[in-house]
């Protein structure tokens, strides 16, 4: 893998040059405390020292609400107008969110390929940026604090400069387009990078054991923990909305006033919603909140492992940070392991 160095005084010029490769999107402020990925026209808008955005990048590729096709009595059905083929360049994507995209890539490329997703995903450039964890992060425990693929470029802070790993030919083109801004790495740069890696490892405040968790969850299938969580959970679905790897959606039709034309839509759904498991005839397979909470945990940490060989959690801490009921995934796992007594 090609590795070069970008002095920090050259970062603004480099980011500005990315506009020749597409529309630049980066973390920007939304209100006093919140951040979100959005289009930027000025380098000063970009928040480099952020920990997490409210919504992950999935909002660009797997939209919260999306038109699947239009229909009418006269024309039958027609695909919606194709979006302009402009590449989006996402700058400042953290390792856990890159892993989140890799998981969605895996899911949506299965037996039935989701062309809506990949039409956007294949037209995106990813420029990663390393970060320092806060009290909600546990990506080291999920093995997602470092990424070696899934990006075009990845920037790691080494004090006065960024060490830049080139992951694709597109990333190489981005470097070559502004070659004068980059420098060759030297011995002291390698040592700084290794020192920063140790610093990041030691800054994690949360460590959890996930390796044998699927087996423990099978043993604790009837645990009273689920009833306890059901009493706390609000069934609001916030955890699903902010999760980088939740991919459930509901399909519905939206009729025009003539009642003979309209569009078929899909929108984000959540297994915590009361009507998620409601079927024809009025039966609800998960009418109790406790069973819905249990289903979510089992899917993320048990069912996904069986199907794909790894949990679908990337340790970003969003569900823990934004749950209005204060449900803490780390605390739940530690209770299941009896590291915290119920």
Steps between C-alpha positions, in 0.01 A plus 500: 500500500636841403551734796585871481497799734280809485617798710206651686559843347417340163178331612266784401647516149472124464135493613418784261656301216260214567216701345638398160413140592145571619283677756682508836310382808652518848398525867349843571321652797125461540406724790717547807605141570395274212688419183396348170654420164395765249623683190777752560630785288748641749771308685423704815163322527661160554522367856821297508507414872158340522409166655174405327226644285138433598424305183760284327581509129231243422257794459663577163486151352206340681275803525259550793219516242541401138289459185528151355280558194207703371178341379182598317203323337611619155876440509536219750815556702809708422828536682554844656718757327864404540706722724780704341818298467702735718743337736478590867827527691458424871782650702568416865338157529604315816609133497182371669282669237712356218443156654129585516497561125688175439229313693223667298691413181499139613128495579380685190715293264338174611268273304285797394731792424366839607566712192356811665776481759787416266409764241598755766764300683705434185509872428655599832858569606591435863778692675544369851626685805627350823350604834540481877221309683273647763299342782252342255745334259576129517616441141824339620293219652319446168825514301390810309737762638731445203420446134722370221249513212177670401655844449668692219723693738542481876656777709666435836608790721874506575511847662627745235389281209263226394627160395293417191433142393393459137237228469384518135598628157255787551679592821830490311353736240400740779857503632654539155268792419661697784834324519687813610301504827630160611833383637676167534481344845812484713610294800366749755158489327484123539591530869235769557238285332582205725494725805158637403374145454601416858345824624170417335501144636557624854229767476210255475284519810287195415609143437256213449544135413309399185675186380273243671198727537274307254525190716431695818196662338362156415542403864328822612211488253245496785692736726298752707729766351273522195191577707697765689608662173145480364379710790762767425479504120272762341475315166597827331745335260770764553769234535406354161492838327848606620659156458747478207398141423121481554341442161133409555245688293124504446339520155182701440309664215432871480196579282441820305167681524371323187526169689636332187864606513767538762828356613633209697720619783722353766605653831719402789333262741595370844452164667413695815185654351183343639360408157828365356400133544128557439362270227174458313224387733619724777752266666816663630796267548674751727223690670704538820776760514726252675484263203579783258801613701622142522456456126715805428783380724482147364508619141798729550710272718372149421306460173734717293797300628337177384434639153806715434759387752517824698267723707337792323594742779798727424535651849429861394301564820210680329228278649651551846544875453157580353260255669243719684441217749870469580531136391869416487603218265826448689320467832255250347782285366684509832181397680457208262856396577430542875774760524227727637255331737133556428 
